[in-house]
């Protein structure tokens, strides 16, 4: 099978700009690997590639699911495999781009044999979390599945719900299923992008400010909140803070600060997840390094390690 390249890393590190130029050099199409960028009607909230960027390089699994729909890792794997097969059939390479480690793992290692979602049970768990808060249910998860709890942040309601759902359905810890996988795996070479932590956090802060003051995220959030949203769509960063602001419950300054803090914490969790994966080859972006220089360095490193890549590295 043709090699698949994955460009991963924390939010705001600069994956999108690098991916466009890298895809052109590799004669590749991009398959999104992001749990929120799949959703329609929220391009600013999810920081999707622009329409211009999507016109330059073919994109898949971006802006393709209605916010009313729940989206799971199983569905992601199925759609991603279909897209990869179609891209390879056209004689092109595949560049996976995103920051959702679980989605990448589903492609590289297959899915665990845990039972499928139970809609009624899941709704009951979500309603209880809305009433009592995710921290209380994280404590519950610690009692029934301490291994899973150690890998899930107390504010990560979606993963807490899934772990408790599996336990209630089977009486077994979700972690007991992790080594039981199906569906096979893909030969993916993963490149991780990173920056100095202070610089990364500054980029996150500036991005949130730009979304609020320049990109029109307040109007987008207002329109999105009028829609019937799935639980997964509601997890998009910043939405709950923007909802409180639009209701007059928070100031814009408070909203900005809380949103920035949420995204910084998420970036830290992403890095923790990715650094636990020894197969990722890392490239730290310098503060003054251009996108072109980053791409050249990535291609040079591939060439020096004799990776099988379809594009000519001398282009």
Secondary structure, DSSP 8 states (H G I E B T S, - for coil): ---EEEEEESTTSSHHHHHHHHHHHHTEEEEE--TTTTBTT-TTTTT---HHHHHHS-EESSS-B-TTS---HHHHHHHHHHHHHHHHHTT-EEEEEES-HHHHHHHHH-EE------HHHHHHHHHHHHHH-HHHHHHHHHHH-HHHHHHS-TT-HHHHHHHHHHHHHHSS-GGGGTT-EES----EEEEEEE--HHHHHHHHHHHHHHHHHTS-HHHHHHHHTTS---TTGGGSTTHHHHHHHHTTSS-HHHHHHHHHHHHHHHHHHHHHHHHT-TT-EEEE--TT--HHHHHHHHHHHHHHTT---SS-TT-
